[in-house]
Amino acid sequence: MPSSAWTSVLTLDPERDYVAMATRFEVRSRRHLVAIIVSTQELWQALPTTVGLAGYRFAVSPLQGTLSTLTAWRDRSTLEMFVRGPLHAALVTGTRDLMKASSFADWVSPGAHLPPTWKTANERLDAK
């Protein structure tokens, strides 16, 4: 599964708690995967300046037709502000009909345990 490296946006405090968020999107057809990846580019380019974002990574599994994200946030309010923001809202609206299923998991993680691993993210997503 092609995956990006973890990109840190904030300097993590190992003593502080952060909110980690994992997502997995399964497309209706694998042929839609490229279109979805292209449509995410504006959002990905904006991430380094997103308020409260501590870090992020993504992974694509062309054979399974999935796109996964893994992020860490300063707190729940900045995560929610991002989710309700115009870039994210436009992406959701523009790709909703191409999705077969979506899974989400969030949890509180000490800075010392960041960045989260795909193993942890997938375990939490599969437990939902």
SULVENLIN-V311826 format. One record per pair of residues at least 12 apart in sequence whose ideal C-beta (glycine too) atoms are under 10 Angstrom apart, sorted by the first residue. I is the first residue (numbers start at 1). J is the second residue. D is the distance in whole Angstrom. If there is no record, write none. Layout:
i=I j=J d=D
i=I j=J d=D
This chain:
i=1 j=59 d=5
i=1 j=60 d=7
i=1 j=61 d=4
i=1 j=62 d=9
i=1 j=63 d=9
i=1 j=64 d=8
i=1 j=66 d=8
i=1 j=68 d=8
i=1 j=118 d=8
i=2 j=58 d=9
i=2 j=59 d=7
i=2 j=60 d=5
i=2 j=61 d=8
i=2 j=62 d=8
i=3 j=57 d=6
i=3 j=58 d=7
i=3 j=59 d=4
i=3 j=60 d=8
i=3 j=61 d=9
i=3 j=68 d=8
i=3 j=70 d=9
i=3 j=118 d=7
i=4 j=44 d=9
i=4 j=56 d=8
i=4 j=57 d=5
i=4 j=58 d=5
i=4 j=59 d=7
i=4 j=60 d=9
i=4 j=69 d=10
i=4 j=70 d=9
i=5 j=57 d=7
i=5 j=115 d=9
i=6 j=55 d=6
i=6 j=56 d=7
i=6 j=57 d=5
i=6 j=70 d=8
i=6 j=72 d=9
i=6 j=114 d=9
i=6 j=115 d=4
i=6 j=116 d=9
i=6 j=117 d=10
i=7 j=44 d=10
i=7 j=47 d=8
i=7 j=48 d=7
i=7 j=53 d=9
i=7 j=55 d=6
i=7 j=56 d=6
i=7 j=57 d=7
i=7 j=58 d=10
i=7 j=71 d=10
i=7 j=115 d=9
i=8 j=48 d=10
i=8 j=53 d=10
i=8 j=54 d=7
i=8 j=55 d=5
i=8 j=56 d=9
i=8 j=72 d=9
i=8 j=114 d=9
i=8 j=115 d=8
i=9 j=47 d=7
i=9 j=48 d=6
i=9 j=49 d=8
i=9 j=50 d=7
i=9 j=51 d=10
i=9 j=52 d=9
i=9 j=53 d=5
i=9 j=54 d=6
i=9 j=55 d=6
i=9 j=56 d=7
i=9 j=71 d=9
i=9 j=72 d=9
i=9 j=73 d=10
i=9 j=74 d=10
i=10 j=52 d=8
i=10 j=53 d=7
i=10 j=54 d=4
i=10 j=55 d=7
i=10 j=72 d=9
i=10 j=73 d=9
i=10 j=74 d=7
i=10 j=111 d=9
i=10 j=114 d=10
i=11 j=54 d=9
i=11 j=111 d=9
i=12 j=54 d=6
i=12 j=55 d=8
i=12 j=72 d=8
i=12 j=74 d=10
i=12 j=110 d=9
i=12 j=111 d=4
i=12 j=112 d=8
i=12 j=113 d=10
i=12 j=114 d=5
i=12 j=115 d=8
i=13 j=54 d=10
i=13 j=74 d=10
i=13 j=110 d=9
i=13 j=111 d=5
i=13 j=112 d=9
i=13 j=114 d=10
i=14 j=110 d=7
i=14 j=111 d=5
i=14 j=112 d=4
i=14 j=113 d=9
i=14 j=114 d=9
i=15 j=110 d=7
i=15 j=111 d=7
i=15 j=112 d=8
i=16 j=54 d=10
i=16 j=74 d=9
i=16 j=75 d=10
i=16 j=110 d=7
i=16 j=111 d=5
i=16 j=112 d=9
i=16 j=114 d=10
i=17 j=74 d=10
i=17 j=75 d=8
i=17 j=108 d=5
i=17 j=109 d=7
i=17 j=110 d=6
i=17 j=111 d=7
i=17 j=113 d=10
i=18 j=52 d=10
i=18 j=54 d=5
i=18 j=55 d=9
i=18 j=71 d=10
i=18 j=72 d=5
i=18 j=73 d=6
i=18 j=74 d=7
i=18 j=75 d=8
i=18 j=76 d=10
i=18 j=78 d=10
i=18 j=79 d=10
i=18 j=107 d=10
i=18 j=108 d=7
i=18 j=109 d=6
i=18 j=110 d=8
i=18 j=111 d=6
i=18 j=113 d=9
i=18 j=114 d=6
i=18 j=115 d=10
i=18 j=116 d=9
i=19 j=52 d=9
i=19 j=54 d=9
i=19 j=71 d=9
i=19 j=72 d=7
i=19 j=73 d=5
i=19 j=74 d=8
i=19 j=75 d=6
i=19 j=76 d=5
i=19 j=77 d=9
i=19 j=78 d=8
i=19 j=79 d=5
i=19 j=80 d=10
i=19 j=106 d=6
i=19 j=107 d=8
i=19 j=108 d=6
i=19 j=109 d=8
i=20 j=54 d=9
i=20 j=55 d=10
i=20 j=70 d=7
i=20 j=71 d=7
i=20 j=72 d=5
i=20 j=73 d=8
i=20 j=79 d=9
i=20 j=105 d=8
i=20 j=106 d=6
i=20 j=107 d=5
i=20 j=108 d=8
i=20 j=109 d=5
i=20 j=113 d=9
i=20 j=114 d=7
i=20 j=115 d=9
i=20 j=116 d=5
i=20 j=120 d=8
i=20 j=121 d=8
i=20 j=124 d=9
i=21 j=56 d=9
i=21 j=69 d=8
i=21 j=70 d=7
i=21 j=71 d=5
i=21 j=72 d=8
i=21 j=73 d=7
i=21 j=76 d=10
i=21 j=79 d=6
i=21 j=82 d=9
i=21 j=83 d=9
i=21 j=104 d=7
i=21 j=105 d=7
i=21 j=106 d=5
i=21 j=107 d=8
i=21 j=116 d=9
i=21 j=121 d=9
i=21 j=124 d=10
i=22 j=68 d=7
i=22 j=69 d=7
i=22 j=70 d=5
i=22 j=71 d=8
i=22 j=103 d=8
i=22 j=104 d=7
i=22 j=105 d=5
i=22 j=106 d=7
i=22 j=107 d=9
i=22 j=116 d=7
i=22 j=118 d=9
i=22 j=120 d=8
i=22 j=121 d=4
i=22 j=122 d=8
i=22 j=123 d=9
i=22 j=124 d=6
i=22 j=125 d=5
i=22 j=128 d=10
i=23 j=58 d=9
i=23 j=67 d=8
i=23 j=68 d=6
i=23 j=69 d=5
i=23 j=70 d=8
i=23 j=71 d=8
i=23 j=102 d=7
i=23 j=103 d=7
i=23 j=104 d=5
i=23 j=105 d=8
i=23 j=106 d=9
i=23 j=121 d=9
i=23 j=125 d=8
i=24 j=59 d=9
i=24 j=61 d=9
i=24 j=64 d=10
i=24 j=66 d=6
i=24 j=67 d=8
i=24 j=68 d=5
i=24 j=69 d=8
i=24 j=70 d=10
i=24 j=101 d=8
i=24 j=102 d=7
i=24 j=103 d=4
i=24 j=104 d=8
i=24 j=105 d=9
i=24 j=121 d=8
i=24 j=122 d=8
i=24 j=125 d=5
i=24 j=126 d=9
i=24 j=128 d=10
i=25 j=40 d=10
i=25 j=65 d=9
i=25 j=66 d=6
i=25 j=67 d=5
i=25 j=68 d=7
i=25 j=69 d=8
i=25 j=95 d=8
i=25 j=98 d=9
i=25 j=99 d=6
i=25 j=100 d=9
i=25 j=101 d=8
i=25 j=102 d=5
i=25 j=103 d=8
i=25 j=104 d=10
i=26 j=61 d=9
i=26 j=64 d=7
i=26 j=65 d=6
i=26 j=66 d=5
i=26 j=67 d=8
i=26 j=68 d=10
i=26 j=99 d=7
i=26 j=100 d=5
i=26 j=101 d=4
i=26 j=102 d=7
i=26 j=103 d=8
i=27 j=64 d=9
i=27 j=65 d=5
i=27 j=66 d=7
i=27 j=67 d=7
i=27 j=95 d=9
i=27 j=98 d=6
i=27 j=99 d=6
i=27 j=100 d=6
i=27 j=101 d=9
i=28 j=65 d=8
i=28 j=97 d=8
i=28 j=98 d=6
i=28 j=99 d=7
i=28 j=100 d=5
i=28 j=101 d=9
i=29 j=65 d=7
i=29 j=98 d=8
i=29 j=100 d=8
i=30 j=61 d=10
i=30 j=62 d=6
i=30 j=63 d=8
i=30 j=64 d=8
i=30 j=65 d=4
i=30 j=66 d=9
i=31 j=65 d=9
i=31 j=98 d=10
i=32 j=65 d=8
i=32 j=95 d=8
i=32 j=97 d=9
i=32 j=98 d=4
i=32 j=99 d=8
i=32 j=100 d=9
i=33 j=60 d=7
i=33 j=61 d=9
i=33 j=62 d=6
i=33 j=64 d=10
i=33 j=65 d=6
i=33 j=66 d=8
i=33 j=67 d=7
i=33 j=98 d=9
i=34 j=60 d=10
i=34 j=62 d=9
i=35 j=94 d=10
i=35 j=95 d=8
i=35 j=98 d=7
i=36 j=60 d=9
i=36 j=65 d=10
i=36 j=67 d=6
i=36 j=91 d=9
i=36 j=94 d=9
i=36 j=95 d=5
i=36 j=98 d=6
i=36 j=99 d=8
i=37 j=58 d=9
i=37 j=60 d=7
i=37 j=62 d=10
i=37 j=67 d=7
i=39 j=90 d=9
i=39 j=91 d=6
i=39 j=94 d=6
i=39 j=95 d=6
i=39 j=98 d=9
i=40 j=58 d=8
i=40 j=67 d=8
i=40 j=69 d=9
i=40 j=87 d=10
i=40 j=91 d=6
i=40 j=94 d=10
i=40 j=95 d=8
i=41 j=91 d=10
i=42 j=87 d=6
i=42 j=90 d=8
i=42 j=91 d=8
i=43 j=69 d=10
i=43 j=82 d=9
i=43 j=85 d=9
i=43 j=87 d=5
i=43 j=88 d=7
i=43 j=90 d=8
i=43 j=91 d=5
i=44 j=56 d=8
i=44 j=58 d=8
i=44 j=69 d=10
i=44 j=87 d=10
i=44 j=91 d=10
i=45 j=87 d=10
i=46 j=82 d=10
i=46 j=85 d=9
i=46 j=87 d=6
i=46 j=88 d=10
i=47 j=71 d=8
i=47 j=82 d=9
i=47 j=87 d=9
i=50 j=71 d=9
i=50 j=73 d=9
i=50 j=78 d=8
i=50 j=81 d=9
i=50 j=82 d=6
i=50 j=85 d=8
i=50 j=87 d=9
i=50 j=88 d=10
i=51 j=73 d=10
i=51 j=74 d=8
i=51 j=77 d=10
i=51 j=78 d=6
i=51 j=81 d=7
i=51 j=82 d=8
i=51 j=85 d=9
i=52 j=72 d=10
i=52 j=73 d=5
i=52 j=74 d=4
i=52 j=75 d=7
i=52 j=76 d=9
i=52 j=77 d=8
i=52 j=78 d=2
i=52 j=79 d=7
i=52 j=80 d=10
i=52 j=81 d=7
i=52 j=82 d=7
i=53 j=71 d=7
i=53 j=72 d=8
i=53 j=73 d=6
i=53 j=74 d=8
i=53 j=78 d=7
i=53 j=79 d=9
i=53 j=82 d=7
i=54 j=71 d=8
i=54 j=72 d=4
i=54 j=73 d=6
i=54 j=74 d=6
i=54 j=75 d=10
i=54 j=78 d=9
i=54 j=109 d=10
i=54 j=111 d=8
i=54 j=114 d=7
i=54 j=115 d=9
i=55 j=70 d=9
i=55 j=71 d=7
i=55 j=72 d=5
i=55 j=73 d=9
i=55 j=114 d=7
i=55 j=115 d=6
i=55 j=116 d=9
i=56 j=69 d=7
i=56 j=70 d=7
i=56 j=71 d=5
i=56 j=72 d=8
i=56 j=73 d=10
i=56 j=115 d=9
i=57 j=69 d=7
i=57 j=70 d=5
i=57 j=71 d=8
i=57 j=72 d=10
i=57 j=115 d=7
i=57 j=116 d=9
i=57 j=118 d=8
i=57 j=121 d=9
i=58 j=70 d=7
i=58 j=71 d=9
i=59 j=118 d=7
i=59 j=121 d=9
i=59 j=122 d=10
i=65 j=100 d=8
i=66 j=100 d=10
i=66 j=101 d=9
i=66 j=103 d=9
i=67 j=95 d=10
i=67 j=99 d=9
i=68 j=103 d=9
i=68 j=118 d=8
i=68 j=121 d=7
i=68 j=122 d=8
i=68 j=125 d=8
i=69 j=104 d=10
i=69 j=121 d=9
i=70 j=105 d=10
i=70 j=115 d=7
i=70 j=116 d=6
i=70 j=117 d=8
i=70 j=118 d=7
i=70 j=120 d=9
i=70 j=121 d=5
i=70 j=122 d=10
i=70 j=125 d=10
i=71 j=106 d=9
i=71 j=115 d=9
i=71 j=116 d=9
i=71 j=121 d=10
i=72 j=109 d=7
i=72 j=111 d=9
i=72 j=113 d=10
i=72 j=114 d=5
i=72 j=115 d=7
i=72 j=116 d=7
i=73 j=106 d=9
i=75 j=108 d=10
i=76 j=106 d=8
i=76 j=108 d=9
i=79 j=106 d=7
i=83 j=104 d=10
i=103 j=122 d=10
i=103 j=124 d=9
i=103 j=125 d=5
i=103 j=126 d=8
i=103 j=127 d=10
i=103 j=128 d=6
i=104 j=124 d=10
i=104 j=125 d=8
i=104 j=128 d=7
i=105 j=120 d=9
i=105 j=121 d=7
i=105 j=122 d=9
i=105 j=123 d=9
i=105 j=124 d=4
i=105 j=125 d=5
i=105 j=126 d=9
i=105 j=127 d=7
i=105 j=128 d=6
i=106 j=124 d=8
i=107 j=120 d=9
i=107 j=121 d=10
i=107 j=124 d=6
